[in-house]
Amino acid sequence: MRAFRTIIFWTHLVLGCVAGLVILIMSATGILLAFERQINNWADTPAVLESTSGALSPAKLDTILASLSASGQGTPSEFVVQNSAHAPLTVRYGRERTLFLNPWTGEIIGQPSESTRAFFSKVEQIHRSLGLGMRNAFGRGATGAANLIFLFMLVSGLYLWLPAIFNAISVKKRLWFGRGLHARARNWNWHHVIGIWTAIPLFFIVLTGVVMSYPWASNLLFTVTGSQPPAFGGRPGFGSERGGDRPAHAPVNAVLLQFRSVDDIVQSAKQQVPAWKSITVEVPAAQDRSVTLSVDKSIGGQPEQATQFVFNRRSGKVEKVNRFSDNTLGRKLRAWARFTHTGEEFGLIGQTIGALACLGGVLLVWTGLAMAIRRAVSYIKRPSGSSRERAAPEVSV
């Protein structure tokens, strides 16, 4: 048993030294990315003052869309209605452009904050590829390998955390921060305490990171659940995003005489989900006989709260409903993996726990490398021929 523990200890130590810097980078950037959605919403979205519009009710969506097309802005690919009188109407032109409109007047009141978006884009690039580019093989390979190593270190760390002599005193030293500790003793104490308290959230963060890093890991979710892996990426149960501007010669209002208005269909969607917080509408082309809407009961990051409806534009009735529960178990797990990794699946509490766990990851690397360096220096300074030179290494850390 002692020999096995020694092997695990040295493997844990060596792999920690090899991947420590990359794990440190991913943990530090993970803290910054924890509240990206809320920070972007705060920085991007201008407030709408209902009282300044002079209108008794929001402008018609069909009128707003027609006005955008007529003014040269083009027809957007989708727009988002928020369940708040003070929230703007968001219109998107694929991934290239986003505008915020005053829903009461239809006027353009802002665009996403370029500086905030650029900051988080760079942080995410560092997090996922060490800043070498999202498609850089070395960067993506390094972070993927570090995720695998970190997963092993968490599991092996739990084993090494268990004291050789199991009693209340030894467990207490590993559960709570000690007072008056210096240097090696402090690092040892912090490493154990932080490790055990962050083990569970870090395990799920790292495990889901592996799933997102490697196609084989993602496909394994489908294989073990007997589900068919998707041919393409995207949110489970939802259609792919439309990209680019719509041609200006196909305005939305060209079909208003034949089809139900967009306002009527959005109103029907609200009735389908009374607790809605946002409704995303894929703007239909002139000839489309149906329109797709995604109704979300969360602020985002909780896929089980979103439902997709396909409405017939002539009758205004629902033709198809895609609920998260309709997905295969494999697709559910893949969606949960994405948002469990960021903590968004569990709302603000989950994001906070995720940020604290990432902070714990930073401290684990710091204390672990500090102990490894101290061990190496101690070994180098040890007199040659010392009787302790051949002694078995301490494996209680």
Protein Blocks (a to p, Z undefined) as FASTA:
>chain_A
ZZmmmmmmmmmmmmmmmmmmmmmmmmmmmmmmmmmmmmmmmmmmccddfklnopabdcdf
klmmmmmmmnonopafbdcdddbfkbccdddehjlbccdddfknopafbdcdfklmmmmm
mmmmmmmnnonojklmklmmmmmmmmmmmmmmmmmmmmmmpcfbacfklmmmmmpccehi
ahjlmmmmmmmmmmmmmmmmmmmmmmmmmmmmpmklmmmmmmmnopacdfbgcdehiacd
dedjddfklcfklmmmmmccfklmmmmmmmmmmmbcbdcdddddfklcbdcddddfbebj
ilklpccddddfklopafbdcdfklpcfklmmmmmmmmmmnommnojmlmmmmmmmmmmm
mmmmmmmmmmmmmmmmmmmmpcghiaklmpccdfkZZ
